[in-house]
């Protein structure tokens, strides 16, 4: 797996809305359909599916 990168402000806001602490996560992959995160401390990987609204 790739090394994680620091989150952008937009990504931090999205994680907060999902109930995660953005200080604990690094971004590995961010597409329009999913976000792959790596925990800074444990190294665990988490995938978050992004919900696509039909009106957008």
N, C-alpha and C positions, 0 to 999 in steps of 0.2 A: 504494500500500500504506500502511496505517496506520503511525503511529510506534510503535516497540516500547516495552514497559513492563518494569519490573524484575520479576524472577522471585520467586515465593513460595518458602518453604522446601520445600514439597512438590514444586514443579516442579524446584527445584535437585537434590533427591534423585533424581527421575526421570531427569533429564539425566545425572547421574553414573552411574546404572545403565546408560544407553545409551552410555556412553563419551565423553561430551562435557564440556568444561569450562564450567560454568555462568557463570563470570566473563566469558566471551566472547559471551554470547547475551542477547537481549531477546525477550520474548514478544509476538507480534502477535495470535495467536488460539489459544485453548485450548478445545477441545470434548471430548466424551467419546470421539470417534473419531480426532481428529488434533490435533497441536500444530504451530503455524507459528512458526518462530523467525527472528530477524534477527541476523546477526553484527554486533557493535558496531563492529568495525574496517573490514571490507570491505563491509558492507551486504548480503551475500549472504543469500538466503532459503532456509530448509531446512524441509521438511515431514516430520514424524514421525508415522507411523500408530500408534495405540495398539492393542495386542492386547487383544481382549475375551475373557475367559475364559468358558466355558460354565457354570461352577459359580457365578459371581457373580450 
